[in-house]
């Protein structure tokens, strides 16, 4: 049987996932709220 606790201890995320995560978090992305605030402030 698989010992999930032992398997979790061995887990290491891939480098590609870490790099993608950094790229996403380091970008200042405009979301719908930002767009609505911009539209409302230009009225």
mmCIF entry with sequence, helices, sheets and N, C-alpha, C, O atoms, coordinates in Angstrom:
data_MODEL
# 
_entry.id   MODEL 
# 
_entity.id                         1 
_entity.type                       polymer 
_entity.pdbx_number_of_molecules   1 
# 
_entity_poly.entity_id                      1 
_entity_poly.type                           'polypeptide(L)' 
_entity_poly.nstd_linkage                   no 
_entity_poly.nstd_monomer                   no 
_entity_poly.pdbx_seq_one_letter_code       
;(UNK)(UNK)(UNK)(UNK)(UNK)(UNK)(UNK)(UNK)(UNK)(UNK)(UNK)(UNK)(UNK)(UNK)(UNK)(UNK)
(UNK)(UNK)(UNK)(UNK)(UNK)(UNK)(UNK)(UNK)(UNK)(UNK)(UNK)(UNK)(UNK)(UNK)(UNK)(UNK)
(UNK)(UNK)(UNK)(UNK)(UNK)(UNK)(UNK)(UNK)(UNK)(UNK)(UNK)
;
_entity_poly.pdbx_seq_one_letter_code_can   XXXXXXXXXXXXXXXXXXXXXXXXXXXXXXXXXXXXXXXXXXX 
_entity_poly.pdbx_strand_id                 A 
# 
loop_
_entity_poly_seq.entity_id 
_entity_poly_seq.num 
_entity_poly_seq.mon_id 
_entity_poly_seq.hetero 
1 1  UNK n 
1 2  UNK n 
1 3  UNK n 
1 4  UNK n 
1 5  UNK n 
1 6  UNK n 
1 7  UNK n 
1 8  UNK n 
1 9  UNK n 
1 10 UNK n 
1 11 UNK n 
1 12 UNK n 
1 13 UNK n 
1 14 UNK n 
1 15 UNK n 
1 16 UNK n 
1 17 UNK n 
1 18 UNK n 
1 19 UNK n 
1 20 UNK n 
1 21 UNK n 
1 22 UNK n 
1 23 UNK n 
1 24 UNK n 
1 25 UNK n 
1 26 UNK n 
1 27 UNK n 
1 28 UNK n 
1 29 UNK n 
1 30 UNK n 
1 31 UNK n 
1 32 UNK n 
1 33 UNK n 
1 34 UNK n 
1 35 UNK n 
1 36 UNK n 
1 37 UNK n 
1 38 UNK n 
1 39 UNK n 
1 40 UNK n 
1 41 UNK n 
1 42 UNK n 
1 43 UNK n 
# 
_struct_asym.id          A 
_struct_asym.entity_id   1 
# 
loop_
_struct_conf.conf_type_id 
_struct_conf.id 
_struct_conf.pdbx_PDB_helix_id 
_struct_conf.beg_label_comp_id 
_struct_conf.beg_label_asym_id 
_struct_conf.beg_label_seq_id 
_struct_conf.pdbx_beg_PDB_ins_code 
_struct_conf.end_label_comp_id 
_struct_conf.end_label_asym_id 
_struct_conf.end_label_seq_id 
_struct_conf.pdbx_end_PDB_ins_code 
_struct_conf.beg_auth_comp_id 
_struct_conf.beg_auth_asym_id 
_struct_conf.beg_auth_seq_id 
_struct_conf.end_auth_comp_id 
_struct_conf.end_auth_asym_id 
_struct_conf.end_auth_seq_id 
_struct_conf.pdbx_PDB_helix_class 
_struct_conf.details 
_struct_conf.pdbx_PDB_helix_length 
HELX_P HELX_P1 AA1 UNK A 4  ? UNK A 10 ? UNK A 4  UNK A 10 1 ? 7  
HELX_P HELX_P2 AA2 UNK A 15 ? UNK A 25 ? UNK A 15 UNK A 25 1 ? 11 
HELX_P HELX_P3 AA3 UNK A 32 ? UNK A 41 ? UNK A 32 UNK A 41 1 ? 10 
# 
_struct_conf_type.id          HELX_P 
_struct_conf_type.criteria    ? 
_struct_conf_type.reference   ? 
# 
loop_
_atom_site.group_PDB 
_atom_site.id 
_atom_site.type_symbol 
_atom_site.label_atom_id 
_atom_site.label_alt_id 
_atom_site.label_comp_id 
_atom_site.label_asym_id 
_atom_site.label_entity_id 
_atom_site.label_seq_id 
_atom_site.pdbx_PDB_ins_code 
_atom_site.Cartn_x 
_atom_site.Cartn_y 
_atom_site.Cartn_z 
_atom_site.occupancy 
_atom_site.B_iso_or_equiv 
_atom_site.pdbx_formal_charge 
_atom_site.auth_seq_id 
_atom_site.auth_comp_id 
_atom_site.auth_asym_id 
_atom_site.auth_atom_id 
_atom_site.pdbx_PDB_model_num 
ATOM 1   N N  . UNK A 1 1  ? 0.827   -1.183 0.000   1.00 0.00 ? 1  UNK A N  1 
ATOM 2   C CA . UNK A 1 1  ? 0.000   0.000  0.000   1.00 0.00 ? 1  UNK A CA 1 
ATOM 3   C C  . UNK A 1 1  ? 0.884   1.264  0.000   1.00 0.00 ? 1  UNK A C  1 
ATOM 4   O O  . UNK A 1 1  ? 1.997   1.247  0.526   1.00 0.00 ? 1  UNK A O  1 
ATOM 5   N N  . UNK A 1 2  ? 0.395   2.319  -0.573  1.00 0.00 ? 2  UNK A N  1 
ATOM 6   C CA . UNK A 1 2  ? 1.160   3.568  -0.667  1.00 0.00 ? 2  UNK A CA 1 
ATOM 7   C C  . UNK A 1 2  ? 1.034   4.341  0.639   1.00 0.00 ? 2  UNK A C  1 
ATOM 8   O O  . UNK A 1 2  ? -0.066  4.536  1.158   1.00 0.00 ? 2  UNK A O  1 
ATOM 9   N N  . UNK A 1 3  ? 2.183   4.779  1.164   1.00 0.00 ? 3  UNK A N  1 
ATOM 10  C CA . UNK A 1 3  ? 2.194   5.617  2.357   1.00 0.00 ? 3  UNK A CA 1 
ATOM 11  C C  . UNK A 1 3  ? 2.240   7.071  1.869   1.00 0.00 ? 3  UNK A C  1 
ATOM 12  O O  . UNK A 1 3  ? 3.304   7.586  1.523   1.00 0.00 ? 3  UNK A O  1 
ATOM 13  N N  . UNK A 1 4  ? 1.090   7.711  1.847   1.00 0.00 ? 4  UNK A N  1 
ATOM 14  C CA . UNK A 1 4  ? 0.990   9.055  1.281   1.00 0.00 ? 4  UNK A CA 1 
ATOM 15  C C  . UNK A 1 4  ? 1.831   10.072 2.049   1.00 0.00 ? 4  UNK A C  1 
ATOM 16  O O  . UNK A 1 4  ? 2.385   10.990 1.444   1.00 0.00 ? 4  UNK A O  1 
ATOM 17  N N  . UNK A 1 5  ? 1.936   9.928  3.366   1.00 0.00 ? 5  UNK A N  1 
ATOM 18  C CA . UNK A 1 5  ? 2.750   10.854 4.150   1.00 0.00 ? 5  UNK A CA 1 
ATOM 19  C C  . UNK A 1 5  ? 4.220   10.792 3.726   1.00 0.00 ? 5  UNK A C  1 
ATOM 20  O O  . UNK A 1 5  ? 4.883   11.824 3.623   1.00 0.00 ? 5  UNK A O  1 
ATOM 21  N N  . UNK A 1 6  ? 4.719   9.598  3.484   1.00 0.00 ? 6  UNK A N  1 
ATOM 22  C CA . UNK A 1 6  ? 6.104   9.439  3.025   1.00 0.00 ? 6  UNK A CA 1 
ATOM 23  C C  . UNK A 1 6  ? 6.279   10.001 1.616   1.00 0.00 ? 6  UNK A C  1 
ATOM 24  O O  . UNK A 1 6  ? 7.300   10.623 1.320   1.00 0.00 ? 6  UNK A O  1 
ATOM 25  N N  . UNK A 1 7  ? 5.311   9.792  0.762   1.00 0.00 ? 7  UNK A N  1 
ATOM 26  C CA . UNK A 1 7  ? 5.395   10.305 -0.608  1.00 0.00 ? 7  UNK A CA 1 
ATOM 27  C C  . UNK A 1 7  ? 5.385   11.827 -0.624  1.00 0.00 ? 7  UNK A C  1 
ATOM 28  O O  . UNK A 1 7  ? 6.105   12.441 -1.411  1.00 0.00 ? 7  UNK A O  1 
ATOM 29  N N  . UNK A 1 8  ? 4.585   12.439 0.227   1.00 0.00 ? 8  UNK A N  1 
ATOM 30  C CA . UNK A 1 8  ? 4.521   13.903 0.301   1.00 0.00 ? 8  UNK A CA 1 
ATOM 31  C C  . UNK A 1 8  ? 5.868   14.466 0.745   1.00 0.00 ? 8  UNK A C  1 
ATOM 32  O O  . UNK A 1 8  ? 6.294   15.509 0.249   1.00 0.00 ? 8  UNK A O  1 
ATOM 33  N N  . UNK A 1 9  ? 6.540   13.791 1.669   1.00 0.00 ? 9  UNK A N  1 
ATOM 34  C CA . UNK A 1 9  ? 7.848   14.248 2.131   1.00 0.00 ? 9  UNK A CA 1 
ATOM 35  C C  . UNK A 1 9  ? 8.858   14.273 0.990   1.00 0.00 ? 9  UNK A C  1 
ATOM 36  O O  . UNK A 1 9  ? 9.760   15.111 0.992   1.00 0.00 ? 9  UNK A O  1 
ATOM 37  N N  . UNK A 1 10 ? 8.729   13.385 0.029   1.00 0.00 ? 10 UNK A N  1 
ATOM 38  C CA . UNK A 1 10 ? 9.655   13.300 -1.100  1.00 0.00 ? 10 UNK A CA 1 
ATOM 39  C C  . UNK A 1 10 ? 9.312   14.283 -2.225  1.00 0.00 ? 10 UNK A C  1 
ATOM 40  O O  . UNK A 1 10 ? 10.122  14.507 -3.124  1.00 0.00 ? 10 UNK A O  1 
ATOM 41  N N  . UNK A 1 11 ? 8.134   14.856 -2.172  1.00 0.00 ? 11 UNK A N  1 
ATOM 42  C CA . UNK A 1 11 ? 7.652   15.693 -3.270  1.00 0.00 ? 11 UNK A CA 1 
ATOM 43  C C  . UNK A 1 11 ? 8.480   16.956 -3.419  1.00 0.00 ? 11 UNK A C  1 
ATOM 44  O O  . UNK A 1 11 ? 8.770   17.638 -2.436  1.00 0.00 ? 11 UNK A O  1 
ATOM 45  N N  . UNK A 1 12 ? 8.860   17.268 -4.659  1.00 0.00 ? 12 UNK A N  1 
ATOM 46  C CA . UNK A 1 12 ? 9.503   18.525 -5.018  1.00 0.00 ? 12 UNK A CA 1 
ATOM 47  C C  . UNK A 1 12 ? 8.870   19.005 -6.318  1.00 0.00 ? 12 UNK A C  1 
ATOM 48  O O  . UNK A 1 12 ? 8.880   18.279 -7.312  1.00 0.00 ? 12 UNK A O  1 
ATOM 49  N N  . UNK A 1 13 ? 8.314   20.228 -6.325  1.00 0.00 ? 13 UNK A N  1 
ATOM 50  C CA . UNK A 1 13 ? 7.705   20.720 -7.560  1.00 0.00 ? 13 UNK A CA 1 
ATOM 51  C C  . UNK A 1 13 ? 8.750   20.880 -8.663  1.00 0.00 ? 13 UNK A C  1 
ATOM 52  O O  . UNK A 1 13 ? 9.924   21.123 -8.386  1.00 0.00 ? 13 UNK A O  1 
ATOM 53  N N  . UNK A 1 14 ? 8.318   20.744 -9.892  1.00 0.00 ? 14 UNK A N  1 
ATOM 54  C CA . UNK A 1 14 ? 9.252   20.883 -11.006 1.00 0.00 ? 14 UNK A CA 1 
ATOM 55  C C  . UNK A 1 14 ? 9.698   22.339 -11.146 1.00 0.00 ? 14 UNK A C  1 
ATOM 56  O O  . UNK A 1 14 ? 8.994   23.259 -10.728 1.00 0.00 ? 14 UNK A O  1 
ATOM 57  N N  . UNK A 1 15 ? 10.858  22.530 -11.730 1.00 0.00 ? 15 UNK A N  1 
ATOM 58  C CA . UNK A 1 15 ? 11.394  23.882 -11.908 1.00 0.00 ? 15 UNK A CA 1 
ATOM 59  C C  . UNK A 1 15 ? 10.498  24.714 -12.820 1.00 0.00 ? 15 UNK A C  1 
ATOM 60  O O  . UNK A 1 15 ? 10.352  25.920 -12.620 1.00 0.00 ? 15 UNK A O  1 
ATOM 61  N N  . UNK A 1 16 ? 9.906   24.080 -13.806 1.00 0.00 ? 16 UNK A N  1 
ATOM 62  C CA . UNK A 1 16 ? 9.051   24.814 -14.736 1.00 0.00 ? 16 UNK A CA 1 
ATOM 63  C C  . UNK A 1 16 ? 7.858   25.418 -14.014 1.00 0.00 ? 16 UNK A C  1 
ATOM 64  O O  . UNK A 1 16 ? 7.450   26.539 -14.317 1.00 0.00 ? 16 UNK A O  1 
ATOM 65  N N  . UNK A 1 17 ? 7.300   24.689 -13.070 1.00 0.00 ? 17 UNK A N  1 
ATOM 66  C CA . UNK A 1 17 ? 6.149   25.194 -12.317 1.00 0.00 ? 17 UNK A CA 1 
ATOM 67  C C  . UNK A 1 17 ? 6.577   26.391 -11.477 1.00 0.00 ? 17 UNK A C  1 
ATOM 68  O O  . UNK A 1 17 ? 5.868   27.397 -11.433 1.00 0.00 ? 17 UNK A O  1 
ATOM 69  N N  . UNK A 1 18 ? 7.715   26.299 -10.815 1.00 0.00 ? 18 UNK A N  1 
ATOM 70  C CA . UNK A 1 18 ? 8.203   27.419 -10.007 1.00 0.00 ? 18 UNK A CA 1 
ATOM 71  C C  . UNK A 1 18 ? 8.471   28.649 -10.863 1.00 0.00 ? 18 UNK A C  1 
ATOM 72  O O  . UNK A 1 18 ? 8.147   29.765 -10.459 1.00 0.00 ? 18 UNK A O  1 
ATOM 73  N N  . UNK A 1 19 ? 9.059   28.456 -12.040 1.00 0.00 ? 19 UNK A N  1 
ATOM 74  C CA . UNK A 1 19 ? 9.336   29.588 -12.931 1.00 0.00 ? 19 UNK A CA 1 
ATOM 75  C C  . UNK A 1 19 ? 8.045   30.217 -13.428 1.00 0.00 ? 19 UNK A C  1 
ATOM 76  O O  . UNK A 1 19 ? 7.940   31.441 -13.496 1.00 0.00 ? 19 UNK A O  1 
ATOM 77  N N  . UNK A 1 20 ? 7.073   29.405 -13.773 1.00 0.00 ? 20 UNK A N  1 
ATOM 78  C CA . UNK A 1 20 ? 5.791   29.930 -14.235 1.00 0.00 ? 20 UNK A CA 1 
ATOM 79  C C  . UNK A 1 20 ? 5.086   30.685 -13.115 1.00 0.00 ? 20 UNK A C  1 
ATOM 80  O O  . UNK A 1 20 ? 4.495   31.741 -13.344 1.00 0.00 ? 20 UNK A O  1 
ATOM 81  N N  . UNK A 1 21 ? 5.152   30.141 -11.911 1.00 0.00 ? 21 UNK A N  1 
ATOM 82  C CA . UNK A 1 21 ? 4.523   30.800 -10.765 1.00 0.00 ? 21 UNK A CA 1 
ATOM 83  C C  . UNK A 1 21 ? 5.146   32.175 -10.534 1.00 0.00 ? 21 UNK A C  1 
ATOM 84  O O  . UNK A 1 21 ? 4.426   33.148 -10.305 1.00 0.00 ? 21 UNK A O  1 
ATOM 85  N N  . UNK A 1 22 ? 6.465   32.265 -10.590 1.00 0.00 ? 22 UNK A N  1 
ATOM 86  C CA . UNK A 1 22 ? 7.142   33.552 -10.419 1.00 0.00 ? 22 UNK A CA 1 
ATOM 87  C C  . UNK A 1 22 ? 6.721   34.544 -11.499 1.00 0.00 ? 22 UNK A C  1 
ATOM 88  O O  . UNK A 1 22 ? 6.476   35.714 -11.206 1.00 0.00 ? 22 UNK A O  1 
ATOM 89  N N  . UNK A 1 23 ? 6.638   34.087 -12.729 1.00 0.00 ? 23 UNK A N  1 
ATOM 90  C CA . UNK A 1 23 ? 6.261   34.973 -13.834 1.00 0.00 ? 23 UNK A CA 1 
ATOM 91  C C  . UNK A 1 23 ? 4.850   35.509 -13.647 1.00 0.00 ? 23 UNK A C  1 
ATOM 92  O O  . UNK A 1 23 ? 4.590   36.680 -13.922 1.00 0.00 ? 23 UNK A O  1 
ATOM 93  N N  . UNK A 1 24 ? 3.951   34.675 -13.187 1.00 0.00 ? 24 UNK A N  1 
ATOM 94  C CA . UNK A 1 24 ? 2.567   35.106 -12.988 1.00 0.00 ? 24 UNK A CA 1 
ATOM 95  C C  . UNK A 1 24 ? 2.474   36.098 -11.838 1.00 0.00 ? 24 UNK A C  1 
ATOM 96  O O  . UNK A 1 24 ? 1.825   37.136 -11.969 1.00 0.00 ? 24 UNK A O  1 
ATOM 97  N N  . UNK A 1 25 ? 3.108   35.794 -10.724 1.00 0.00 ? 25 UNK A N  1 
ATOM 98  C CA . UNK A 1 25 ? 3.007   36.663 -9.556  1.00 0.00 ? 25 UNK A CA 1 
ATOM 99  C C  . UNK A 1 25 ? 3.760   37.979 -9.727  1.00 0.00 ? 25 UNK A C  1 
ATOM 100 O O  . UNK A 1 25 ? 3.392   38.971 -9.099  1.00 0.00 ? 25 UNK A O  1 
ATOM 101 N N  . UNK A 1 26 ? 4.788   38.017 -10.548 1.00 0.00 ? 26 UNK A N  1 
ATOM 102 C CA . UNK A 1 26 ? 5.577   39.232 -10.721 1.00 0.00 ? 26 UNK A CA 1 
ATOM 103 C C  . UNK A 1 26 ? 4.993   40.182 -11.757 1.00 0.00 ? 26 UNK A C  1 
ATOM 104 O O  . UNK A 1 26 ? 5.497   41.293 -11.922 1.00 0.00 ? 26 UNK A O  1 
ATOM 105 N N  . UNK A 1 27 ? 3.960   39.776 -12.443 1.00 0.00 ? 27 UNK A N  1 
ATOM 106 C CA . UNK A 1 27 ? 3.339   40.658 -13.444 1.00 0.00 ? 27 UNK A CA 1 
ATOM 107 C C  . UNK A 1 27 ? 2.198   41.430 -12.824 1.00 0.00 ? 27 UNK A C  1 
ATOM 108 O O  . UNK A 1 27 ? 1.437   40.897 -12.016 1.00 0.00 ? 27 UNK A O  1 
ATOM 109 N N  . UNK A 1 28 ? 2.086   42.669 -13.202 1.00 0.00 ? 28 UNK A N  1 
ATOM 110 C CA . UNK A 1 28 ? 0.982   43.501 -12.729 1.00 0.00 ? 28 UNK A CA 1 
ATOM 111 C C  . UNK A 1 28 ? -0.127  43.397 -13.771 1.00 0.00 ? 28 UNK A C  1 
ATOM 112 O O  . UNK A 1 28 ? -0.156  44.152 -14.743 1.00 0.00 ? 28 UNK A O  1 
ATOM 113 N N  . UNK A 1 29 ? -1.023  42.468 -13.557 1.00 0.00 ? 29 UNK A N  1 
ATOM 114 C CA . UNK A 1 29 ? -2.079  42.206 -14.528 1.00 0.00 ? 29 UNK A CA 1 
ATOM 115 C C  . UNK A 1 29 ? -3.321  43.036 -14.223 1.00 0.00 ? 29 UNK A C  1 
ATOM 116 O O  . UNK A 1 29 ? -3.718  43.187 -13.068 1.00 0.00 ? 29 UNK A O  1 
ATOM 117 N N  . UNK A 1 30 ? -3.917  43.563 -15.268 1.00 0.00 ? 30 UNK A N  1 
ATOM 118 C CA . UNK A 1 30 ? -5.155  44.301 -15.127 1.00 0.00 ? 30 UNK A CA 1 
ATOM 119 C C  . UNK A 1 30 ? -6.302  43.302 -15.053 1.00 0.00 ? 30 UNK A C  1 
ATOM 120 O O  . UNK A 1 30 ? -6.414  42.404 -15.887 1.00 0.00 ? 30 UNK A O  1 
ATOM 121 N N  . UNK A 1 31 ? -7.148  43.470 -14.048 1.00 0.00 ? 31 UNK A N  1 
ATOM 122 C CA . UNK A 1 31 ? -8.309  42.591 -13.955 1.00 0.00 ? 31 UNK A CA 1 
ATOM 123 C C  . UNK A 1 31 ? -9.576  43.412 -14.191 1.00 0.00 ? 31 UNK A C  1 
ATOM 124 O O  . UNK A 1 31 ? -9.501  44.618 -14.428 1.00 0.00 ? 31 UNK A O  1 
ATOM 125 N N  . UNK A 1 32 ? -10.707 42.776 -14.128 1.00 0.00 ? 32 UNK A N  1 
ATOM 126 C CA . UNK A 1 32 ? -11.979 43.433 -14.417 1.00 0.00 ? 32 UNK A CA 1 
ATOM 127 C C  . UNK A 1 32 ? -12.228 44.608 -13.472 1.00 0.00 ? 32 UNK A C  1 
ATOM 128 O O  . UNK A 1 32 ? -12.764 45.633 -13.892 1.00 0.00 ? 32 UNK A O  1 
ATOM 129 N N  . UNK A 1 33 ? -11.851 44.472 -12.221 1.00 0.00 ? 33 UNK A N  1 
ATOM 130 C CA . UNK A 1 33 ? -12.038 45.558 -11.258 1.00 0.00 ? 33 UNK A CA 1 
ATOM 131 C C  . UNK A 1 33 ? -11.246 46.789 -11.682 1.00 0.00 ? 33 UNK A C  1 
ATOM 132 O O  . UNK A 1 33 ? -11.760 47.905 -11.613 1.00 0.00 ? 33 UNK A O  1 
ATOM 133 N N  . UNK A 1 34 ? -10.002 46.602 -12.120 1.00 0.00 ? 34 UNK A N  1 
ATOM 134 C CA . UNK A 1 34 ? -9.188  47.727 -12.581 1.00 0.00 ? 34 UNK A CA 1 
ATOM 135 C C  . UNK A 1 34 ? -9.829  48.405 -13.783 1.00 0.00 ? 34 UNK A C  1 
ATOM 136 O O  . UNK A 1 34 ? -9.824  49.633 -13.879 1.00 0.00 ? 34 UNK A O  1 
ATOM 137 N N  . UNK A 1 35 ? -10.372 47.628 -14.686 1.00 0.00 ? 35 UNK A N  1 
ATOM 138 C CA . UNK A 1 35 ? -11.026 48.177 -15.879 1.00 0.00 ? 35 UNK A CA 1 
ATOM 139 C C  . UNK A 1 35 ? -12.251 48.996 -15.478 1.00 0.00 ? 35 UNK A C  1 
ATOM 140 O O  . UNK A 1 35 ? -12.449 50.102 -15.983 1.00 0.00 ? 35 UNK A O  1 
ATOM 141 N N  . UNK A 1 36 ? -13.074 48.461 -14.573 1.00 0.00 ? 36 UNK A N  1 
ATOM 142 C CA . UNK A 1 36 ? -14.282 49.177 -14.142 1.00 0.00 ? 36 UNK A CA 1 
ATOM 143 C C  . UNK A 1 36 ? -13.927 50.470 -13.422 1.00 0.00 ? 36 UNK A C  1 
ATOM 144 O O  . UNK A 1 36 ? -14.587 51.486 -13.637 1.00 0.00 ? 36 UNK A O  1 
ATOM 145 N N  . UNK A 1 37 ? -12.904 50.461 -12.575 1.00 0.00 ? 37 UNK A N  1 
ATOM 146 C CA . UNK A 1 37 ? -12.476 51.682 -11.883 1.00 0.00 ? 37 UNK A CA 1 
ATOM 147 C C  . UNK A 1 37 ? -12.015 52.725 -12.885 1.00 0.00 ? 37 UNK A C  1 
ATOM 148 O O  . UNK A 1 37 ? -12.324 53.908 -12.739 1.00 0.00 ? 37 UNK A O  1 
ATOM 149 N N  . UNK A 1 38 ? -11.281 52.297 -13.900 1.00 0.00 ? 38 UNK A N  1 
ATOM 150 C CA . UNK A 1 38 ? -10.813 53.212 -14.931 1.00 0.00 ? 38 UNK A CA 1 
ATOM 151 C C  . UNK A 1 38 ? -11.976 53.808 -15.705 1.00 0.00 ? 38 UNK A C  1 
ATOM 152 O O  . UNK A 1 38 ? -11.983 55.008 -15.982 1.00 0.00 ? 38 UNK A O  1 
ATOM 153 N N  . UNK A 1 39 ? -12.955 52.994 -16.058 1.00 0.00 ? 39 UNK A N  1 
ATOM 154 C CA . UNK A 1 39 ? -14.128 53.479 -16.794 1.00 0.00 ? 39 UNK A CA 1 
ATOM 155 C C  . UNK A 1 39 ? -14.899 54.483 -15.950 1.00 0.00 ? 39 UNK A C  1 
ATOM 156 O O  . UNK A 1 39 ? -15.309 55.532 -16.448 1.00 0.00 ? 39 UNK A O  1 
ATOM 157 N N  . UNK A 1 40 ? -15.097 54.165 -14.676 1.00 0.00 ? 40 UNK A N  1 
ATOM 158 C CA . UNK A 1 40 ? -15.885 55.038 -13.800 1.00 0.00 ? 40 UNK A CA 1 
ATOM 159 C C  . UNK A 1 40 ? -15.153 56.347 -13.521 1.00 0.00 ? 40 UNK A C  1 
ATOM 160 O O  . UNK A 1 40 ? -15.804 57.380 -13.372 1.00 0.00 ? 40 UNK A O  1 
ATOM 161 N N  . UNK A 1 41 ? -13.835 56.340 -13.446 1.00 0.00 ? 41 UNK A N  1 
ATOM 162 C CA . UNK A 1 41 ? -13.090 57.564 -13.157 1.00 0.00 ? 41 UNK A CA 1 
ATOM 163 C C  . UNK A 1 41 ? -13.018 58.483 -14.372 1.00 0.00 ? 41 UNK A C  1 
ATOM 164 O O  . UNK A 1 41 ? -12.753 59.676 -14.223 1.00 0.00 ? 41 UNK A O  1 
ATOM 165 N N  . UNK A 1 42 ? -13.250 57.953 -15.563 1.00 0.00 ? 42 UNK A N  1 
ATOM 166 C CA . UNK A 1 42 ? -13.219 58.769 -16.777 1.00 0.00 ? 42 UNK A CA 1 
ATOM 167 C C  . UNK A 1 42 ? -14.572 59.360 -17.134 1.00 0.00 ? 42 UNK A C  1 
ATOM 168 O O  . UNK A 1 42 ? -14.702 60.015 -18.168 1.00 0.00 ? 42 UNK A O  1 
ATOM 169 N N  . UNK A 1 43 ? -15.567 59.145 -16.313 1.00 0.00 ? 43 UNK A N  1 
ATOM 170 C CA . UNK A 1 43 ? -16.906 59.694 -16.604 1.00 0.00 ? 43 UNK A CA 1 
ATOM 171 C C  . UNK A 1 43 ? -16.996 61.140 -16.295 1.00 0.00 ? 43 UNK A C  1 
ATOM 172 O O  . UNK A 1 43 ? -18.051 61.747 -16.484 1.00 0.00 ? 43 UNK A O  1 
# 
